[in-house]
Amino acid sequence: MEKIITSPRGTVFYWIARHQDPQATCLVFTHGLTANHRMFDHQVASFRKHYTVISWDLPLHGASRPYTDFSFHHAAADLDAILNHEKIPAAVLIGQSLGGYACQQYALDFPDKVLAFVGVDTSPFGPSYYSRSDRFWVRQVEWLSRCYPHDKLVTAIAKGATHTKRGFDNMMAMLAPYGKAELCRIMGTAYTSFLRENCDTAFDFPVLLTLGEYDRFGKVPQYNWAWTAKTGYPLKIIPGAGHNANVDNPVVFNAVVEDFLDSHQLL
């Protein structure tokens, strides 16, 4: 069911499939940069059988635009408004790439409302993970993107994020609504916000990291190996998948997440 919440910053769209058991655990799926909630179609179809499932379009993305004054703090506040509106006291957060940043920010702002976190080819909060060179190149994303013709930029993003035709077609469809100027602006705004808001974390709830076998998106693999080494969070490799691992290989991804949820009695 499509719903909205509003704030002075804009209207945010979300979709909820509520389980018939009012005590069912809620899973919240948060997509990555320049994508939208359709990234999780395969997960919603599977997990709605046993869970209440929410997917949403992050501010600046999909149906949740226009949107002013983007930050991950504001995205977390919007997600909290969604959960409050649905009377859901706590949820499992599942975030892909940039969506993982929003999940980590939510966990920092509302730590008592997170049951667990699943990172999907995302990267850690924590300044120590990122070199001066990393931070420099992240600041260049917007203007470098503007150097590409729109069609080549869109194709490069989709190819870089996926390993299968299914994943590529899904990413191309999600990119279709954005013109070049808006696309570049979204990327610049999101990465600037990450650099500004990035801080150390220490989570007391279960965490699972997943990484596509063929993810070559920036330094995401290196960040994940450093993340698991530092924290001890388990890292599961999704075979035959790229950066959008949940789309490239939904069968294995869903099984890995289900095993994690079962192991922590989160059914």
CORBELFEN-V492756 format. One record per run of one state. SS is the DSSP state (helix for helix, strand for strand, loop for the rest). FROM is the first residue (numbers start at 1). TO is the last residue. Records with the same first field share a line. If there is no record, write none. Layout:
SS = FROM-TO  FROM-TO
//
This chain:
loop = 1-1  8-9  18-25  31-36  48-51  57-66  68-71  86-90  97-97  110-110  121-126  130-131  140-140  146-149  162-164  176-179  198-205  213-219  232-233  239-244  249-249  264-267
strand = 2-7  10-17  26-30  52-56  67-67  91-96  114-120  206-212  234-238
helix = 37-47  72-85  98-109  111-113  127-129  132-139  141-145  150-161  165-175  180-197  220-231  245-248  250-263
//
